[in-house]
């Protein structure tokens, strides 16, 4: 494993997740009540034994940098480190990262130091659990210049993803980046032999998961062309025509958290009795920052099919099919259904709450008698008493002074305040 350097791409704008990414990088978005998206990929790498890691950051990176610094510290007796490499001006370049490949190019001198023979490139905004040792072993055994992890997806869901064709031996021969919904892509249907081997249905396609391993020399040669800005659009399609690029089939749960709708669905799916993704497995947990919060307090609350994180105080509220983030506070007679409350970054103690009340400042949390359905409430939001926040499937996108509707889901952004009686 010491021959492999792991690079996690964490610098994209995440515009489709706005307003959740208005003040934070996409990999820093809270997920599952107490984690951040970057924790998934970092934990996969650490649990797989890959501990020489760099996270490349660019946009709104302050909270992401702070989270990594506070969480991923290896002791002096253990090997490995997680370095944060931000976009910067140098004598060689004065502009920002122009794409995923360009980000790696501009940091390549640091990545290629030491005994590195292979570079693993990962996205920092996907939800999945994977042992990277398996793709690494296939990569080494096949002698490939690059290996791409792929997963099966039905035709109706491939729009917006990179679709590829691999022959019966698993060697990738074609790439089709983000085909349109009505585009004919039958030319990249997997061959019959591969469908049988990997258990694919007749209408299943292979899509790029954003998990790559490159031989260092092959990556260096591809990055030498400054016109190659992106791995999915530029590097891999050209490399397929010139070198041996193999597919590694991943038969597990994987979600691209690319839109508000997919983010919402992935979080609410965690509340199922048998969720498609689990944050803890023996010997392979998902790591996150230790906060030393007290246990959650329930006072006459009614809770069903929900995840309640640490440090919450729930007074006589009704919670159903909900994910409740750290330090959440929900007052009496409030109802939260089909929603994700991200919680708060800090507590307001009794003195602060009393002082704020004297000044007419609404406390952090959900006020008495409020109803929240099909919504995402970002951190530190202040929801006054008697508010009604209700999304609906098919509701068009719109926005108000302190709220947004995206994909039929109402979003109250971080630090926003809704006055008592607000109806959305």
N, C-alpha and C positions, 0 to 999 in steps of 0.2 A: 504493500500500500504506500510505502514511502516513495515509490516511483511516480505517484499520481498527485497532481495538484488539482484541487477542486475549486471551480469558479462559479459563484452564484450571482446571477444577474438581478440586481435590485434597483435599477435606475430609471425604469420607465415611468411615464407620466401617469398611467392608469386612468386616462380620461373617461373611459366607459364606466369606471367606478365612482366618478364624481357624483355627489359632493363628499363621499367618504374619503377621497384622496385630495381634497382641497387643501388640507394642511399637513398631509403626511404622504410618504411614499406608499405605493401599493403593497409591497411586502410588509409594511408596518401596520396594516389594517387589522384590528382585533377580530379574532375568529374563535368560535366555541366558548365564549364567555371569559376566558382568561389567557388565551394564547394570541400570537400574532402570526400572520401568514408565513413569515420568514422562518418561524420555528419548525415548520413542517420539513422543509428542505434541509435545514441545518441538522435537525435531529436524524433524518434519514442518513445523511453523510456520516455523522458521528457514530451512529449505531452500526454502520457498515464498515467502520474502521478507517474511514478517510478523514484525516484530521488536519491536513494542511489545506486550509480553506481561505479564500478571499471572497468578500462580498463587494461587488462594484456598485456604487451608488451615485446618484446625480440629483434628481428632483426631490424637493421637500424631504431631505434625508436626515434632518436633525433627530427626530424621534426614533427613526430606524437605527441610526448610529448609537444613540444612547441605549436603546434596548439591547443591541448586540454587546456593547461594552459592559453592561451590568449583568448580562446573563452568561455569556460564553467565555469563561475564564478557565483555562487549564492550569492545574497546579504545577509546581516546579519539578515534580517527579514524573509527570506524564508528558508524552510527546504531543505536539500539535499546537495550533493557534488558529484563531479566526481574525483575519485582518480586514479592515474596512478600507477600500481603495476608492476614493472619490474622484470625480472628474476634476481636472486641474489644468492650468496653463503651464506649458513647458517651452523650452527652446525649440522643440520639434513640432508642437501643435498649440494653437491658441483657441480652439473651438471645443464645444461640448461633444459628448458621445453622439454619433449620428445613427447608431443602430447597435444591435447586439454584438455583431462582429467587430465593429469599430471600437466598442468599449474594450473588448479583449485586446485588440491591436494596440491601443494606447497604453495598456498596462502590461503588454507582453514581456517587456524587459524584466519586470519583477516576477512574473509568473514562471519564466523559463530558467530562473536561477537554480543552482544546486543540481541534484541528480534526477531531475524530472524527466520522464520519458513519455508520459501521457498526461493530457489535460482533460478533465471532466467538466463539462459546461452544463449548468442547471438553471432552471427558472426559479425565481423566488416567490412565485405567486400561484402555485398549484397545490391541490389537496390530494395527497396520495401517500401510501406507505410502501417503500421499496427498499430492497437490499441491493445496493449498487455493486456488491461483489459479483452478482450474477451477470450483469451486463459487462463488467470488466473482464470476467473470465471468458465470456464469448468473444469479446474484442481481441483478447490475447490469443486465444485458440485459433481464431479465424485468420489472424494476420492482417486484419483490415486496417486501412488508413484511418477510418472512422467508423463508429458504430452508433446507431440511433435507436433509442427505445421507442417502440410503437405499441399502440393499443387499438382494438377493434371498435369501430363506431358505425352505427347504421347510417345509411345515406342521408336521412332527414336531419342528421346532426353534424355533418361534416363542414357545413358552411362556416367560414371563419377559422378553419383549422388547415394545417398542411397535410395533404393526402399524398401517399407514396405507393409505388408499385415495387414489390419484391418478387424475385423469381423463386422457383421451387427450392433452391438452396438458401434462400433468405437474403440474397444480395440485392440491394436496392438498385433499380434500373431507371426509375422515373420519379419526379417530384411534381406535384401540382399544388401550388400555394394558394390557400383560401378560395376554393372554387365557389361560384355563384350557385344559388339554390336551383336554378333551372339549367345549369351547365351539364353537358354530357361528359361524364367522367368514367364511363364503362371501361375505358382503356387502362385504368389503374385498378380494376378489380383484381384481387389476389388470384393466382392460378389455383386450379383444383387441388393439386398436391399440397400446397401450402395451407389452403382452407381446411383440409382434413387434418393436417399435422397440428395446427393451432386452434382447431375447433371453431372456425369462423362460419357464420351463416351466409346464405347466398347473397344477401345484400349488405354484408359487412365490408367496410373499407379499413385500411390501416392508416392511422393518422400519427403525426409526429407529436410526441409527448413533451418535447423540449428538454430531453435528457440525452446528452451526447458525450462520447469519449473519442478523442483524437490522439493519434500519435503526434508527438511534439513536432517532428519534422514536417508532417503533412499539414498541420495547423499553421506552422510558420510560413510555409510556401503559399498557402491560401490567403493568409493575411497580408502577404507582400503586395498584393494588388489593392490600392486604396479605394477602388470602386466597389470592392466587396464590403458592404456595410452591414449586412444582416445574414445570420446563419441560415434561416429558413428560405429566404429569397435569393441569396447570392452564393454563399459558400457551398452548401450541400448540393444544390442542383448542378453546379459546375464540377464538384468533386465526384459526383456519381458518374459523369461522363469520362473521367480521367483516371480514377482510382477505385479501389475496392472499398465499398461502403456497405456495411452489413446492418440488417435489422435485428433487434432483440425484442422478442414478443413479451409484453407484460400482461399477464392475465389477472388483473386486480382492479380495484376501484381507483379512479382518477378523475378529477374535475378541474377544468380550467376556470378559475375564478375571474372571469373577464368582464362580467356585467353585473349590475345590481340584482337582476333576476337570478343568475346562477349563484351569486354570493348568498342571497337570501335562502334559496332552496337548499344549498349545501349546509348552512347553519341549522335550519329547521329539521333537516334529515337526521341530525345528530340526536334528536329527542326520541327517535324510534326505539322500540324495544330491542330490535336487532339492527343497529345503525350500520350503514355501509362503510363507515370509517370510525375507528376507535383511537382515542388519543393515548391509550395505554395498552401495551402488551408486555408480558413478563420479559424483562431483559432488553426491551426496545421502547422506552417511553418517548413521548414528545416532550422536549425540554422547554422551559420558559423561565422567566424571571421569578425568583423567590421573593415573595412580598411579606410573609409572616403576618397574614391577616387572620382575624378571629373567625370562628365558625359562624355560619349564617344563622340569624335569629328569625324564627317564625312566631308571630303573635296572631293567632286565630286566622291564619292564612289557609287558603284552599289551593292545592297545587296538583296538577295532573300532567303527565307526559311533558315534563320540562327539565331543563338543566339549570341548576342554581349554583352560581360560583361562590367563592369565598367572600366573607365580609359583608354580606347583604343584610338588610333589615326590612322585613316584610310584615306590615301591620294590616291584618284583616283583609288582604287583597285576594283576588281570584286570578290565578295564573294557569293558563292552559296552552299546551303546545308552544312553549316559549323558551328562549335561551336568555338567561339573566346574568349579566356580566358582573365583575367584581365591584364591590361597594355600592351596589344598587340599593335604592331606598324607595319603597312603594307604599303609599299611605292607604288608609282604610277605605273600603268600598271601591277601590280602583279595580279595573278589569284589564288584564293583558292577555290577548289571544293571538296565536299565529304571528309572533313578533320576536324581535331580537333587541333587548336592551343592553347596550355595551357597558353600562355602569359609569364609574367615575374614577378619576385619577387621584382623588384625595377625599378625605372625610370633612364634612362641616360639623364641628362639635356643637354642643348645645348653646354655648355662648355665642358662637358665630351665627348660628341659626336665629337666635333671639335678636341679636344686633341687626341682622339682615331683615328680619320681619319688621323691626321698628322703622327701617328705611324703605319698606315696601318691596324688598328684593325677594323673589320667589326662591325657595330652597332647591338645591340639586335633587333630582329624583322625580317621581310621578306623584302628583297631588291627589288629594282625596277626591273620590268619585269620578276620576277620569277613566275614559275607555280608550284602549289602544288595540287596534286590530290590523293585521297585515302591515306592519311598520318596522322600521329600523330606527332606533333612537340612539344617536351617537353619544359619546362620553360627555359628562358634565352638563347634559341638557337639563333645563329647568321647566318642568311641565306643571302649570298651575292647576288649581282645583277645577273640577267639572269640565275638563277639556275632552273633546271627542276627536280622535285621530283614527281614520278608517280608510285603508286602502281597499282596492277591489281589482280583480283580474279584468283586464281590458280597459282600465281607466287610463285616459291619455296622459302623457307627460305634461307636467305644469309645475309652477313654483310660486311661492309666496315670499313674504318678507323673511320668515324663519323656517321654511319648510320646502320640500321638493317632492314631486311624484315621479318615479321612474319605474317602468315595467309593472305598473299597477301597485307599487309599494310606496307608502309615504315614508320619507326620510326627514328626520329632524337632525340637523348637523351638529357637530361638536360645539359645545358652549352656547348653544342657542337657548332662547327663552320664549315660551308660549304663555301669554297672559291667561288668567282664569277664564274659563268659558269659551276658549278658542275651539272652533269646529273646522276640521280639515277633511 
